[in-house]
Amino acid sequence: MNQKAVDYAADSAVMQTYGRAEIGFVRGEGCWLESDSGEKYLDCASGIAVNTLGHSHPHLVAALTEQAGKLWHTSNLYRIPGQEIVAKMLASLSGLDQVFFCNSGAEATEAAVKIARRAAYEKGEPERMTILCATGAFHGRTLGMLAATDRPVFRTGFGPMPAGFDHVSFGNLNALRAALGPHVAAVMVESVQGEGGAKQVPDGYLAGVREAADEFGALVIADEVQAGIGRTGRLFSYEDTGIKPDIVALAKGLAGGFPIGAVIASKAVGAAMTPGTHGSTFGGNPLAMAAAKAVLEILGEDGFLTDVRERAAYLDTALHQLQTQFPAMIEALRGRGFLRGIRLHDSVDLPALVNRLRDDHLLTVPAADNTLRLLPPLTIHRDEIDLAIAKLVTALTAMAPRDDQ
């Protein structure tokens, strides 16, 4: 371990809200990171599903460098031409109409809730204030979004939760329909619960949500913060279902590592947001817009997402072989695309596995329900997938009970 890093952590003025590993990264290229001690790590964490194009992608670096030499910030008191370009791209890609820009996933989901409630108010239905969420959901760490989660680990010690959020069983349409009524403004759903353990909603569920919401006069908010921007092999994770949400919350991978959040809404819903109803000092600044435009350009290239899906299928095959090799350790495989979860049996020590993999220079991400997440850049190569699987085999072999070796 780097002694300088240890000494710094002991004396750091940084608030201790993270259980950080004692590694400091100083540069990266593609799917690889290099630490301040010169060691290289295969990055299957992507900054928690953020580094869409990997590290130091030349198109992204060029776009951000060019914009940095021109203009950083003016605020939303003035037109920001880059917003108009990126908003048009997102509207066209989603089939929706209007975009609000902010700085993070929590800001995006907060804004989505505000838009849904305001839309109901403007329709003359102010009693529609409740947002229905799923058990196990994670929509951010603001007080409002803590109320959108039902997990005590995030809520404990933060006092009473804001009202207006109810929870229904994950993937249960009957429970959802029973909870709907004239008090519900929207249903907010993740098609893949990233923090919740990479759990994917059952087939047909999103279509059922759309149908039920329409029947009861509620809106549908798609939380695409982690699952969107190509991570599941489609630009938006709900695309294969054929539904169209009323509101989409984006962040994480949209600018490939530069802080950003965005909310896309239909014109009918977005029209409820008039000057003064919401805002952001930094949201949609020229730097973020340059980065987002660059990412969307790459994802929009002919064949890019097709190739992502093919390499994700390659990973899927490898993961199923891994499960076959370690049946006493791997209970289930979850998620899709490059948002994958390995649900470990409860007897397997997840933190120990994460640490062991990191010691072997493979970065992964833990999640709820004893699940190991693999969130590599969308640019990961097949040989890098092979290397990641080989490191998983080594770690699981070392930790396996005698009859699983």
C-alpha positions as CSV (number, residue, x, y, z in Angstrom):
1,M,0.0,0.0,0.0
2,N,1.2,3.5,-0.8
3,Q,2.3,5.0,2.5
4,K,1.8,8.5,1.2
5,A,-1.9,7.7,0.5
6,V,-2.3,6.2,4.0
7,D,-0.8,9.3,5.7
8,Y,-3.0,11.6,3.6
9,A,-6.2,9.7,4.5
10,A,-5.3,9.9,8.2
11,D,-4.9,13.6,8.1
12,S,-7.4,14.4,5.3
13,A,-9.8,17.4,5.7
14,V,-12.2,15.6,3.4
15,M,-15.4,14.6,5.2
16,Q,-15.5,10.8,5.7
17,T,-18.7,10.0,3.9
18,Y,-17.1,7.3,1.8
19,G,-15.4,4.0,2.6
20,R,-12.6,4.7,0.1
21,A,-10.0,2.2,-1.1
22,E,-6.5,3.6,-0.5
23,I,-5.7,4.0,-4.2
24,G,-5.3,7.4,-6.0
25,F,-5.6,7.3,-9.7
26,V,-3.8,9.8,-11.8
27,R,-4.4,8.8,-15.4
28,G,-6.4,6.5,-17.6
29,E,-6.7,5.2,-21.1
30,G,-9.6,3.1,-22.5
31,C,-10.6,0.6,-19.8
32,W,-7.4,1.0,-17.8
33,L,-6.5,3.3,-14.9
34,E,-3.1,4.0,-13.5
35,S,-2.5,4.7,-9.8
36,D,-0.1,7.3,-8.3
37,S,2.2,4.4,-7.5
38,G,2.3,3.4,-11.2
39,E,0.1,0.3,-11.0
40,K,-2.5,-0.4,-13.7
41,Y,-6.0,-1.6,-13.1
42,L,-8.7,-3.0,-15.4
43,D,-11.7,-0.7,-14.8
44,C,-15.0,-2.6,-14.7
45,A,-16.5,0.0,-12.5
46,S,-16.4,3.0,-14.8
47,G,-16.8,5.5,-12.0
48,I,-20.1,3.7,-11.2
49,A,-21.4,3.5,-14.7
50,V,-20.1,7.0,-15.7
51,N,-17.1,6.5,-18.0
52,T,-19.2,5.5,-21.0
53,L,-16.4,5.8,-23.5
54,G,-13.6,4.7,-21.1
55,H,-10.8,7.1,-20.1
56,S,-9.3,9.8,-22.3
57,H,-11.4,9.0,-25.3
58,P,-9.9,11.2,-28.0
59,H,-13.2,12.6,-29.3
60,L,-14.3,13.5,-25.8
61,V,-10.9,15.0,-24.8
62,A,-10.9,17.1,-28.0
63,A,-14.4,18.4,-27.5
64,L,-13.8,19.3,-23.9
65,T,-10.4,20.8,-24.5
66,E,-11.8,23.0,-27.4
67,Q,-14.7,24.2,-25.2
68,A,-12.4,24.9,-22.2
69,G,-10.4,27.3,-24.4
70,K,-13.5,29.2,-25.3
71,L,-16.0,29.5,-22.4
72,W,-16.8,27.6,-19.2
73,H,-19.8,29.3,-17.5
74,T,-22.4,32.1,-18.1
75,S,-25.4,30.8,-16.1
76,N,-28.9,30.2,-17.4
77,L,-29.6,33.9,-17.3
78,Y,-28.6,33.7,-21.0
79,R,-28.9,31.3,-23.9
80,I,-26.4,28.5,-23.9
81,P,-26.2,27.4,-27.6
82,G,-24.8,24.0,-26.6
83,Q,-27.9,23.2,-24.6
84,E,-30.1,23.8,-27.7
85,I,-27.9,21.3,-29.7
86,V,-27.9,18.6,-27.0
87,A,-31.5,19.1,-26.1
88,K,-32.5,18.6,-29.8
89,M,-30.4,15.4,-29.9
90,L,-32.0,14.0,-26.8
91,A,-35.5,14.9,-27.8
92,S,-35.0,13.3,-31.2
93,L,-33.4,10.1,-29.7
94,S,-36.1,9.7,-27.1
95,G,-39.2,10.8,-29.1
96,L,-40.0,13.3,-26.4
97,D,-39.8,17.1,-26.7
98,Q,-38.2,19.2,-24.0
99,V,-35.0,18.9,-21.9
100,F,-34.0,20.5,-18.6
101,F,-30.3,20.3,-17.7
102,C,-28.8,19.9,-14.2
103,N,-25.7,18.3,-12.7
104,S,-26.3,14.9,-11.3
105,G,-28.7,11.9,-11.1
106,A,-30.3,13.0,-7.9
107,E,-31.0,16.4,-9.3
108,A,-32.5,14.8,-12.4
109,T,-34.8,12.5,-10.4
110,E,-35.8,15.4,-8.1
111,A,-36.6,17.6,-11.2
112,A,-38.6,14.7,-12.7
113,V,-40.7,14.5,-9.6
114,K,-41.2,18.3,-9.6
115,I,-42.3,18.2,-13.2
116,A,-44.7,15.4,-12.6
117,R,-46.4,17.2,-9.7
118,R,-46.4,20.5,-11.4
119,A,-48.0,18.9,-14.5
120,A,-50.8,17.6,-12.4
121,Y,-51.3,20.9,-10.7
122,E,-51.5,22.7,-14.0
123,K,-54.2,20.2,-15.2
124,G,-56.3,21.2,-12.2
125,E,-55.4,18.1,-10.2
126,P,-53.4,19.4,-7.3
127,E,-54.2,16.3,-5.2
128,R,-52.0,14.2,-7.5
129,M,-48.8,14.5,-5.5
130,T,-47.8,10.9,-4.7
131,I,-44.9,9.2,-6.6
132,L,-45.1,5.4,-6.7
133,C,-41.6,3.8,-6.4
134,A,-40.5,0.2,-6.2
135,T,-39.1,-1.6,-3.2
136,G,-35.3,-1.7,-3.5
137,A,-35.2,1.4,-5.7
138,F,-32.5,3.9,-5.5
139,H,-33.1,7.4,-7.0
140,G,-30.5,9.5,-5.2
141,R,-29.4,10.8,-1.9
142,T,-31.2,14.1,-1.4
143,L,-33.8,14.2,1.2
144,G,-36.5,14.0,-1.4
145,M,-34.9,11.0,-3.1
146,L,-34.3,9.3,0.2
147,A,-38.1,9.2,0.5
148,A,-38.2,7.5,-2.9
149,T,-36.2,4.6,-1.5
150,D,-37.4,2.2,1.1
151,R,-33.9,1.1,2.3
152,P,-33.2,2.0,5.9
153,V,-29.4,2.0,5.3
154,F,-29.8,5.3,3.3
155,R,-32.5,6.9,5.6
156,T,-31.2,6.2,9.1
157,G,-30.3,9.4,11.1
158,F,-31.8,11.9,8.6
159,G,-35.1,12.5,10.4
160,P,-38.6,12.3,8.9
161,M,-38.8,11.6,5.2
162,P,-40.7,14.1,3.0
163,A,-44.3,13.0,2.3
164,G,-45.6,12.0,-1.1
165,F,-43.8,8.8,-1.9
166,D,-45.2,5.2,-1.7
167,H,-43.6,1.9,-2.5
168,V,-44.9,-1.2,-4.2
169,S,-43.3,-4.6,-4.6
170,F,-40.6,-4.7,-7.2
171,G,-41.9,-6.1,-10.5
172,N,-45.4,-6.7,-9.1
173,L,-48.1,-5.2,-11.4
174,N,-51.0,-6.3,-9.2
175,A,-49.4,-4.3,-6.3
176,L,-48.9,-1.4,-8.5
177,R,-52.4,-1.3,-9.8
178,A,-53.7,-1.6,-6.2
179,A,-51.7,1.5,-5.2
180,L,-52.8,3.7,-8.1
181,G,-55.5,6.3,-7.7
182,P,-56.4,9.9,-8.1
183,H,-53.6,10.9,-5.6
184,V,-50.8,9.5,-7.8
185,A,-48.9,11.9,-10.0
186,A,-46.4,9.4,-11.4
187,V,-44.8,6.0,-11.3
188,M,-41.0,6.2,-11.2
189,V,-39.3,3.0,-12.3
190,E,-35.8,1.7,-13.0
191,S,-35.9,-1.0,-15.7
192,V,-32.7,-2.3,-14.1
193,Q,-32.1,-1.5,-10.4
194,G,-28.4,-0.8,-10.4
195,E,-27.8,0.0,-6.7
196,G,-30.6,-2.5,-5.8
197,G,-28.6,-5.4,-7.0
198,A,-28.8,-5.1,-10.8
199,K,-32.3,-6.6,-10.7
200,Q,-34.2,-6.3,-14.0
201,V,-38.0,-5.9,-14.1
202,P,-39.8,-9.0,-15.4
203,D,-40.7,-9.2,-19.1
204,G,-43.9,-7.2,-19.8
205,Y,-43.7,-5.2,-16.7
206,L,-42.9,-1.8,-18.2
207,A,-45.7,-2.2,-20.7
208,G,-48.0,-3.0,-17.8
209,V,-46.8,0.1,-16.0
210,R,-47.5,2.2,-19.0
211,E,-51.0,0.7,-19.4
212,A,-51.9,1.0,-15.7
213,A,-50.6,4.6,-15.5
214,D,-52.7,5.6,-18.5
215,E,-55.8,4.0,-17.0
216,F,-55.4,5.9,-13.8
217,G,-54.2,9.2,-15.2
218,A,-50.7,9.0,-13.9
219,L,-47.4,9.8,-15.6
220,V,-44.5,7.4,-16.1
221,I,-41.0,8.5,-15.1
222,A,-38.1,6.3,-16.4
223,D,-35.1,6.6,-14.1
224,E,-32.3,6.0,-16.7
225,V,-29.6,7.5,-14.5
226,Q,-27.6,4.3,-14.4
227,A,-29.2,2.1,-17.0
228,G,-29.4,4.7,-19.8
229,I,-26.9,6.0,-22.4
230,G,-26.1,2.7,-24.0
231,R,-25.3,0.7,-20.8
232,T,-27.9,-2.0,-21.5
233,G,-27.1,-2.0,-25.3
234,R,-29.7,0.5,-26.2
235,L,-29.5,4.2,-25.7
236,F,-32.4,4.0,-23.2
237,S,-32.9,0.8,-21.3
238,Y,-36.7,0.8,-21.9
239,E,-36.4,0.9,-25.7
240,D,-36.9,-2.9,-26.3
241,T,-40.3,-2.7,-24.5
242,G,-41.8,-0.3,-27.0
243,I,-43.1,2.0,-24.3
244,K,-42.6,5.8,-24.2
245,P,-42.3,7.4,-20.8
246,D,-43.6,10.8,-20.1
247,I,-40.4,11.9,-18.3
248,V,-36.9,10.5,-18.5
249,A,-34.1,11.2,-15.9
250,L,-30.5,10.9,-17.2
251,A,-27.1,11.5,-15.7
252,K,-24.0,9.4,-15.1
253,G,-22.8,8.3,-18.5
254,L,-24.3,11.2,-20.5
255,A,-21.1,13.3,-20.5
256,G,-18.7,10.4,-20.1
257,G,-17.3,11.6,-16.8
258,F,-18.2,15.3,-16.7
259,P,-20.9,16.1,-14.2
260,I,-24.3,16.3,-15.8
261,G,-28.0,15.5,-15.3
262,A,-30.9,15.9,-17.7
263,V,-34.6,15.5,-17.7
264,I,-36.5,14.8,-20.9
265,A,-40.3,15.3,-21.0
266,S,-43.1,15.3,-23.5
267,K,-44.3,18.8,-24.5
268,A,-47.6,18.4,-22.7
269,V,-45.8,17.7,-19.4
270,G,-42.9,20.0,-19.9
271,A,-45.2,22.9,-20.7
272,A,-46.1,23.0,-17.0
273,M,-42.6,24.3,-16.2
274,T,-42.6,28.0,-16.7
275,P,-39.9,30.6,-15.7
276,G,-39.1,30.4,-12.0
277,T,-40.5,26.9,-11.4
278,H,-37.1,25.3,-11.4
279,G,-33.5,26.2,-12.1
280,S,-29.8,25.4,-11.8
281,T,-26.8,27.7,-11.6
282,F,-24.4,25.2,-13.2
283,G,-26.8,23.0,-15.1
284,G,-26.2,22.8,-18.8
285,N,-23.0,24.8,-18.7
286,P,-20.9,24.9,-22.0
287,L,-18.4,22.3,-20.8
288,A,-21.0,19.8,-19.9
289,M,-22.8,20.3,-23.2
290,A,-19.6,19.9,-25.2
291,A,-19.0,16.6,-23.4
292,A,-22.5,15.3,-23.8
293,K,-22.6,16.2,-27.5
294,A,-19.4,14.2,-28.0
295,V,-20.7,11.1,-26.2
296,L,-24.0,11.2,-28.1
297,E,-22.1,11.5,-31.4
298,I,-20.0,8.4,-30.7
299,L,-23.0,6.4,-29.5
300,G,-24.9,7.5,-32.6
301,E,-22.2,6.2,-35.0
302,D,-23.3,3.4,-37.3
303,G,-22.8,0.1,-35.6
304,F,-21.6,1.4,-32.3
305,L,-24.5,0.1,-30.2
306,T,-24.8,-3.0,-32.3
307,D,-21.2,-3.8,-31.4
308,V,-21.9,-3.0,-27.7
309,R,-24.7,-5.6,-27.7
310,E,-22.4,-8.2,-29.4
311,R,-19.7,-7.7,-26.8
312,A,-22.2,-7.7,-24.0
313,A,-23.5,-11.1,-25.3
314,Y,-19.9,-12.3,-25.2
315,L,-19.7,-11.2,-21.6
316,D,-23.1,-12.9,-20.9
317,T,-21.8,-16.2,-22.2
318,A,-18.7,-15.9,-20.1
319,L,-20.7,-15.1,-17.0
320,H,-22.9,-18.2,-17.5
321,Q,-19.8,-20.3,-17.8
322,L,-18.6,-18.8,-14.6
323,Q,-21.8,-19.6,-12.8
324,T,-21.6,-23.2,-14.0
325,Q,-18.0,-23.4,-12.6
326,F,-19.0,-21.9,-9.2
327,P,-22.6,-23.1,-8.5
328,A,-22.1,-23.0,-4.7
329,M,-21.0,-19.3,-4.9
330,I,-23.1,-17.7,-7.7
331,E,-26.8,-17.8,-7.1
332,A,-28.0,-15.8,-10.1
333,L,-26.9,-13.5,-12.9
334,R,-28.7,-10.2,-13.3
335,G,-29.0,-7.2,-15.5
336,R,-28.1,-6.9,-19.1
337,G,-25.7,-5.2,-21.5
338,F,-22.8,-3.8,-19.5
339,L,-24.8,-3.4,-16.3
340,R,-24.4,-6.8,-14.9
341,G,-24.8,-8.3,-11.5
342,I,-23.4,-11.5,-10.0
343,R,-25.8,-12.4,-7.2
344,L,-23.6,-14.3,-4.7
345,H,-24.9,-16.8,-2.2
346,D,-25.3,-15.3,1.2
347,S,-22.4,-17.3,2.5
348,V,-20.0,-15.5,0.1
349,D,-18.3,-12.4,1.6
350,L,-19.0,-9.7,-1.0
351,P,-16.6,-7.0,0.4
352,A,-13.9,-9.6,0.6
353,L,-14.4,-10.5,-3.0
354,V,-14.4,-6.8,-4.1
355,N,-11.1,-6.3,-2.2
356,R,-9.5,-9.5,-3.5
357,L,-10.4,-8.5,-7.1
358,R,-9.0,-5.0,-6.5
359,D,-5.8,-6.5,-5.1
360,D,-5.6,-8.4,-8.4
361,H,-6.0,-5.0,-10.2
362,L,-9.7,-5.5,-11.3
363,L,-12.2,-2.8,-10.2
364,T,-15.8,-3.8,-9.6
365,V,-18.7,-2.3,-7.7
366,P,-20.7,-3.9,-4.8
367,A,-24.5,-3.6,-4.7
368,A,-27.4,-4.5,-2.5
369,D,-28.5,-8.1,-2.1
370,N,-25.0,-9.5,-2.0
371,T,-24.4,-8.6,-5.6
372,L,-21.2,-7.8,-7.4
373,R,-21.7,-5.3,-10.3
374,L,-19.7,-5.2,-13.5
375,L,-20.0,-1.8,-15.1
376,P,-17.2,-1.6,-17.7
377,P,-16.9,1.2,-20.3
378,L,-19.0,0.5,-23.4
379,T,-15.7,0.3,-25.3
380,I,-14.3,-2.7,-23.5
381,H,-12.6,-5.3,-25.8
382,R,-13.2,-9.0,-25.8
383,D,-9.7,-9.7,-24.6
384,E,-10.3,-7.4,-21.6
385,I,-13.5,-9.2,-20.9
386,D,-11.5,-12.5,-20.9
387,L,-9.0,-10.9,-18.5
388,A,-11.8,-9.8,-16.1
389,I,-13.4,-13.3,-16.2
390,A,-10.0,-14.9,-15.5
391,K,-9.5,-12.6,-12.5
392,L,-13.0,-13.5,-11.2
393,V,-12.1,-17.2,-11.6
394,T,-8.9,-16.7,-9.6
395,A,-10.7,-14.8,-6.8
396,L,-13.7,-17.2,-6.6
397,T,-11.4,-20.2,-6.6
398,A,-9.4,-18.8,-3.7
399,M,-12.6,-18.1,-1.8
400,A,-14.6,-21.2,-2.8
401,P,-15.7,-23.9,-0.3
402,R,-13.9,-27.2,-0.9
403,D,-16.7,-28.8,-2.8
404,D,-16.9,-25.9,-5.3
405,Q,-13.3,-26.2,-6.6
